[in-house]
Every structure is written in C-alpha cells, then in structure tokens.
Amino acid sequence: MTFVLLGLFIIFTHLIPLETVPPSLGGSSLEPIVQPRATAGTETDVLFDPVRWIAPDLLILLALAWVTRRPSFAPALAIGVIFLLADMLFQRPPGLWAGLVLILSEILRGRARSMRTLPFWLEWATVAFGIVVITLIYRFTLSMVLVAQAPLGLTLVQLMLTITLYPAVVFVSYALFGVNRPAPGEVDALGHRL
C-alpha cells in the first residue's frame, strides 16, 4: 500500500502547474523578451521565458529500487496500474511505457535474489542499463508509429538525471520505509525464506 501511495503522490506532484507564466509572453527559447514601458523615453523591461527543464523520472526509480531490494513490497499488479495511470494522466501512449517498465521490473524481480550479494555499484549499473534499454525501445517504438516525441537532448537529460538519482532514492527508501536487501538466509514472520 505504501508503494501505491508514494506512486500516486509522485504522479500528483508532476501534475502541479509549476510554470505560471502565460505562453503569450514568449516561446520556449531562452531569448529575452523585450517589452517597452508605457512612458516614452525610458528603458525597456526585459523578461525571460521560464527555463525549460525536465525532472528525473522518480516513479520508475521508486519501482525499480523497491523491486530490486524487496520484491514483495512492489507487486507487479501495483506497478502496472500505477504506470498505466501515469500514461493516461501524462498523455503518453497508453500502456507502452507501463508495459516496458513492467517487463523491466519483472526481469529485476527474477534477479533480486542473485543481486543481494552484489556491491551497490553493480546493482546501480544493472538498473541504469535497464532504464537505458527501455528508453531506447520506447523512443524507437514511438518513431516507428510517427508519434511526436520530446527532443532527444531533453530525453538524454532526463535519462542522466534519473540514473544519477538512483542512489538517493535507494537511501530514502531505506531510511524512511525500511526497504533494504534481505540478508542471505533471512526469513519472514511465517518462516518463509526471503
């Protein structure tokens, strides 16, 4: 339930309008917009268009960190529903990104037991490789069906920020929610091996 609530919170924060400058004041470039003052003979006001940046994909980081560390905390159904809802609300092609994330999370879920003994940098590299692969598949699929996409540079910025923030998401997940790797031979309350 915690995973679902965190996923909904991340989706909600992405939907909050953070740029409140009306689009009539300028385009998406960083060129200054010069507006003359009402009185003649005075200097002009220079306004700048808001900076265009893209946030890292915290939703995929949350899902992959929890699946890699504690697979039972993030069930496949919850991941599928959260990402399908995100596809609908973010106006992406419905199900494409959700399906790719679900496939990657299930691959990592299958490897979770063998990844327990790996050093953290190998876990990070494995997750980063998976994110790069599904991003490339996503862009290739959208280009094959001629769907408009974000510029490649913006996608690369988001990809790098997402990969860079993985350790922070793992740390916050551990510190606040107790999502850590089970020790070899650790059992749950019913005696089942984790």
Buried (B, 14 or more C-beta within 10 A) or exposed (E): EBBBEBBBEBBEEBEEEEEEEEEEEBEEEEEEBEEEEEEEEEEEEEEEBEEEEBBBBBBBBBBBBBBBBBBEBBBEEBBBBBBBBBBEEEEBEEBBBBBBBBBBBBBBBEBBEEBBEBEEEEBBBBBBEBBEBBBEBBBEBBEEEEEEEEEEEEBEBBBEBBBEBBBEBBEBBBEEBEBEBBEEEEEEEEEEEB
